[in-house]
Amino acid sequence: MSKANTHVVDSDAQTVLSRLNDWVQLTKLRLASLVSFAAFVGALLAEGRGGSVMNAIEAALWVTASAASGGTLNQVLERDTDRLMDRTKDRPLLTGRISTRNAILVAALLGVGSTAGLWLRFNPLAAMLSLASLFAYVAVYTPLKRVSTLNTVVGALPGAAPPLIGYVAVSGALGNWAISLFAIVFAWQFPHFMSIAWMYREDYKRAGMQMLPGVEGGESIAGRQALVYSLCLLPISMLPGVWGDAGPVYIAGALLLGMAYCVASFRFMAKQTRPRARQLLWTSLIYLPALLTLILCDPAVRAAAVK
């Protein structure tokens, strides 16, 4: 192959990778990967001892498709405010790399497909929970960001839903693990959100977003909220042990991870600086996948009967 042809092939490959990266950004697939893992763990727990891993993977993929739909529609609705923020002004919709029409079409296909998939392949309850979560994220949380700092609480509800939906998809009903995982992910989100909102508080102010660190008097409250929720997360994460669903491997690991999260939150509250906010963010990004992995690694968990 000549150098000219090689250059053309390399250029085409770069174009394809660039377009793929645009869709990854638009659907927020990096965040969706964590959603997928949480949903997978919930589904696998519902499968119980000797359950089907492939069935759990399928359930997680449908939940991930719903999350990708929500992430895309969120960016469609926030085009005007995204233009005003440094961290979002280069998103694909704003630069024209992806058209709004195509974004809406893909989001609709993902939303309808995920709901239908959960309904037909699993059960109507999982499908309805997924649809309700998508609606809450797009139609309630997204516009509320312009109105009230309570948007964080509202957004945490659909944010905590994936493991619950994964569990219900397989079991057809709620159970101890579904409740535990929902509560864990709900509480986990607040220190995570506060660290991000504090680091980008000027961006949010400029865009008129009502994020707590960006409103008058809210900057110092963000640190306290992060600490309060990380402290609440400690006993919440112990629920599987209290209910007899997890053994010492999970309990010891959850305790150590929770203490690390509390320390990072306390440091952020004591001195709110960008390095400490970033440290809290990274701690949050380690905490959740590590905790979910602990669940899968604890011999007592998979040995227990589905409750």
SEVEXKE-25060 format. One line per 4 residues: number of its first residue (from 1); their letters; for each residue y, x, z of C-alpha. Coordinates in nm, 2 decimals, padded with zeros to 4 digits. Last residue first. Layout:
BEGIN
NUM = a = Y/X/Z; ...
//
This chain:
BEGIN
307 = kvaa = -01.26/-03.48/04.95; -01.46/-03.27/04.70; -01.74/-03.09/04.89; -01.68/-02.74/05.02
303 = arva = -01.85/-02.44/04.86; -01.56/-02.39/04.62; -01.32/-02.35/04.91; -01.53/-02.17/05.16
299 = pdcl = -01.58/-01.87/04.92; -01.20/-01.81/04.91; -01.12/-01.65/04.58; -01.00/-01.96/04.40
295 = iltl = -00.77/-02.06/04.68; -00.65/-01.70/04.70; -00.56/-01.71/04.34; -00.34/-02.01/04.40
291 = lapl = -00.17/-01.82/04.68; -00.11/-01.52/04.46; 00.02/-01.73/04.18; 00.27/-01.90/04.42
287 = yils = 00.39/-01.60/04.62; 00.45/-01.34/04.35; 00.72/-01.54/04.17; 00.87/-01.64/04.50
283 = twll = 00.89/-01.28/04.61; 01.06/-01.19/04.28; 01.32/-01.46/04.34; 01.38/-01.34/04.70
279 = qrar = 01.43/-00.99/04.58; 01.67/-01.11/04.32; 01.87/-01.29/04.59; 01.86/-00.97/04.80
275 = prtq = 01.99/-00.76/04.51; 02.26/-01.02/04.43; 02.39/-01.03/04.78; 02.38/-01.29/05.05
271 = kamf = 02.34/-01.11/05.37; 02.16/-01.28/05.66; 02.04/-01.57/05.44; 01.89/-01.34/05.18
267 = rfsa = 01.72/-01.13/05.44; 01.59/-01.45/05.60; 01.45/-01.57/05.27; 01.28/-01.24/05.20
263 = vcya = 01.13/-01.24/05.55; 01.02/-01.60/05.52; 00.85/-01.53/05.18; 00.67/-01.23/05.34
259 = mgll = 00.56/-01.45/05.63; 00.42/-01.71/05.39; 00.23/-01.45/05.19; 00.07/-01.31/05.51
255 = laga = -00.02/-01.66/05.64; -00.16/-01.77/05.30; -00.38/-01.46/05.29; -00.52/-01.52/05.64
251 = iyvp = -00.58/-01.89/05.58; -00.73/-01.84/05.23; -00.98/-01.57/05.34; -01.04/-01.75/05.67
247 = gadg = -01.18/-02.07/05.51; -01.04/-02.36/05.31; -01.10/-02.74/05.29; -01.15/-02.79/05.67
243 = wvgp = -00.85/-03.02/05.70; -00.66/-02.76/05.92; -00.75/-02.49/05.68; -00.62/-02.69/05.38
239 = lmsi = -00.31/-02.78/05.58; -00.21/-02.41/05.65; 00.02/-02.40/05.35; 00.23/-02.68/05.50
235 = pllc = 00.25/-02.49/05.83; 00.41/-02.18/05.65; 00.60/-02.38/05.39; 00.84/-02.52/05.65
231 = lsyv = 00.96/-02.17/05.73; 01.02/-02.11/05.36; 01.20/-02.44/05.34; 01.43/-02.35/05.63
227 = laqr = 01.50/-02.00/05.51; 01.60/-02.11/05.16; 01.81/-02.38/05.30; 01.99/-02.14/05.52
223 = gais = 02.06/-01.90/05.23; 02.19/-02.19/05.01; 02.42/-02.31/05.29; 02.64/-01.99/05.25
219 = egge = 02.72/-02.07/04.89; 02.76/-02.44/04.94; 03.11/-02.46/05.09; 03.27/-02.56/04.76
215 = vgpl = 03.00/-02.60/04.50; 02.83/-02.31/04.31; 02.57/-02.23/04.57; 02.45/-02.59/04.58
211 = mqmg = 02.41/-02.65/04.21; 02.64/-02.93/04.07; 02.67/-02.81/03.71; 03.02/-02.81/03.58
207 = arky = 02.94/-02.54/03.31; 03.18/-02.29/03.46; 03.06/-02.36/03.81; 02.70/-02.31/03.69
203 = dery = 02.78/-01.98/03.53; 02.96/-01.87/03.85; 02.66/-01.97/04.06; 02.42/-01.76/03.85
199 = mwai = 02.28/-01.54/04.13; 02.31/-01.82/04.38; 02.14/-02.08/04.16; 01.85/-01.84/04.10
195 = smfh = 01.80/-01.75/04.46; 01.84/-02.12/04.57; 01.58/-02.24/04.31; 01.30/-02.00/04.44
191 = pfqw = 01.39/-02.07/04.80; 01.36/-02.44/04.72; 01.06/-02.43/04.49; 00.80/-02.33/04.75
187 = afvi = 00.85/-02.66/04.95; 00.74/-02.87/04.65; 00.46/-02.63/04.54; 00.30/-02.65/04.89
183 = afls = 00.34/-03.02/04.93; 00.18/-03.09/04.59; -00.10/-02.84/04.66; -00.18/-03.00/04.99
179 = iawn = -00.17/-03.36/04.86; -00.40/-03.28/04.56; -00.63/-03.07/04.79; -00.67/-03.35/05.04
175 = glag = -00.76/-03.61/04.77; -00.59/-03.84/04.52; -00.79/-04.03/04.27; -00.95/-04.01/03.92
171 = svav = -01.13/-03.69/04.02; -01.07/-03.48/03.70; -00.73/-03.60/03.59; -00.63/-03.66/03.96
167 = ygil = -00.67/-03.29/04.03; -00.47/-03.18/03.73; -00.20/-03.43/03.80; -00.17/-03.30/04.16
163 = ppaa = -00.16/-02.94/04.04; 00.12/-03.03/03.79; 00.33/-03.26/04.02; 00.53/-03.01/04.22
159 = gpla = 00.80/-02.96/03.96; 00.81/-03.33/03.90; 00.92/-03.37/04.26; 01.13/-03.05/04.29
155 = gvvt = 01.37/-03.18/04.04; 01.48/-03.46/04.27; 01.54/-03.22/04.56; 01.73/-02.98/04.34
151 = nlts = 01.93/-03.26/04.18; 02.06/-03.35/04.53; 02.35/-03.11/04.45; 02.50/-03.41/04.27
147 = vrkl = 02.66/-03.52/03.94; 02.61/-03.27/03.65; 02.26/-03.18/03.77; 02.18/-03.55/03.79
143 = ptyv = 02.16/-03.56/03.41; 01.86/-03.33/03.40; 01.69/-03.46/03.72; 01.67/-03.83/03.62
139 = avya = 01.59/-03.88/03.25; 01.43/-03.54/03.17; 01.25/-03.44/03.49; 01.18/-03.79/03.62
135 = flsa = 01.06/-03.91/03.28; 00.82/-03.61/03.25; 00.68/-03.67/03.60; 00.64/-04.04/03.53
131 = lslm = 00.45/-03.96/03.20; 00.22/-03.71/03.38; 00.16/-03.96/03.66; 00.08/-04.23/03.41
127 = aalp = -00.16/-04.01/03.22; -00.34/-03.90/03.54; -00.38/-04.27/03.64; -00.50/-04.37/03.29
123 = nfrl = -00.81/-04.14/03.31; -00.96/-03.83/03.16; -01.00/-03.77/02.78; -00.83/-04.08/02.66
119 = wlga = -00.55/-04.11/02.91; -00.49/-03.74/02.96; -00.49/-03.68/02.59; -00.26/-03.98/02.52
115 = tsgv = -00.01/-03.86/02.77; -00.02/-03.50/02.64; 00.01/-03.62/02.28; 00.30/-03.85/02.35
111 = glla = 00.50/-03.58/02.53; 00.40/-03.29/02.30; 00.47/-03.50/01.98; 00.80/-03.61/02.13
107 = avli = 00.90/-03.26/02.22; 00.81/-03.14/01.87; 01.02/-03.41/01.71; 01.31/-03.35/01.94
103 = anrt = 01.31/-02.98/01.88; 01.28/-03.03/01.50; 01.59/-03.26/01.50; 01.79/-03.02/01.72
99 = sirg = 01.73/-02.74/01.47; 01.58/-02.41/01.57; 01.75/-02.08/01.50; 02.08/-02.27/01.51
95 = tllp = 02.23/-02.04/01.77; 02.27/-02.31/02.02; 01.93/-02.46/01.97; 01.76/-02.12/02.00
91 = rdkt = 01.91/-02.02/02.33; 02.18/-01.75/02.31; 02.43/-01.93/02.54; 02.18/-01.96/02.82
87 = rdml = 02.24/-01.67/03.06; 02.61/-01.65/02.98; 02.67/-02.02/03.06; 02.92/-02.23/02.87
83 = rdtd = 02.71/-02.30/02.56; 02.43/-02.42/02.79; 02.66/-02.69/02.91; 02.69/-02.86/02.57
79 = relv = 02.33/-02.81/02.47; 02.20/-02.96/02.80; 02.03/-03.26/02.65; 01.83/-03.07/02.39
75 = qnlt = 01.75/-02.80/02.65; 01.60/-03.05/02.89; 01.41/-03.21/02.60; 01.24/-02.88/02.53
71 = ggsa = 01.15/-02.82/02.89; 01.02/-03.17/02.93; 00.79/-03.14/02.62; 00.67/-02.80/02.75
67 = asat = 00.58/-02.96/03.08; 00.38/-03.24/02.90; 00.20/-02.98/02.70; 00.12/-02.79/03.02
63 = vwla = -00.04/-03.10/03.17; -00.26/-03.14/02.86; -00.36/-02.77/02.88; -00.44/-02.80/03.25
59 = aeia = -00.68/-03.09/03.19; -00.85/-02.89/02.92; -00.89/-02.59/03.14; -01.04/-02.80/03.42
55 = nmvs = -01.30/-02.94/03.18; -01.38/-02.59/03.06; -01.44/-02.48/03.41; -01.69/-02.76/03.46
51 = ggrg = -01.80/-02.81/03.82; -02.06/-02.62/04.01; -01.90/-02.69/04.34; -01.61/-02.92/04.31
47 = eall = -01.45/-03.05/03.99; -01.15/-03.16/04.19; -01.08/-02.81/04.30; -01.10/-02.70/03.93
43 = agvf = -00.84/-02.96/03.83; -00.59/-02.85/04.10; -00.65/-02.49/04.01; -00.59/-02.56/03.64
39 = aafs = -00.28/-02.76/03.71; -00.14/-02.47/03.91; -00.23/-02.22/03.63; -00.07/-02.44/03.37
35 = vlsa = 00.25/-02.48/03.56; 00.27/-02.10/03.60; 00.22/-02.07/03.22; 00.48/-02.34/03.17
31 = lrlk = 00.75/-02.11/03.32; 00.68/-01.86/03.04; 00.63/-02.15/02.80; 00.99/-02.27/02.84
27 = tlqv = 00.95/-02.50/02.54; 01.26/-02.36/02.38; 01.21/-02.00/02.48; 00.85/-02.00/02.36
23 = wdnl = 00.97/-02.17/02.04; 01.22/-01.89/01.98; 00.96/-01.63/02.06; 00.74/-01.77/01.78
19 = rslv = 01.03/-01.75/01.54; 01.09/-01.39/01.63; 00.72/-01.31/01.60; 00.71/-01.46/01.26
15 = tqad = 01.02/-01.27/01.15; 00.88/-00.95/01.28; 00.56/-01.00/01.09; 00.76/-01.07/00.77
11 = sdvv = 00.96/-00.75/00.82; 00.65/-00.54/00.88; 00.49/-00.69/00.56; 00.80/-00.62/00.36
7 = htna = 00.83/-00.26/00.49; 00.46/-00.20/00.41; 00.53/-00.33/00.05; 00.82/-00.09/00.01
3 = ksm = 00.62/00.20/00.16; 00.34/00.14/-00.10; 00.00/00.00/00.00
//
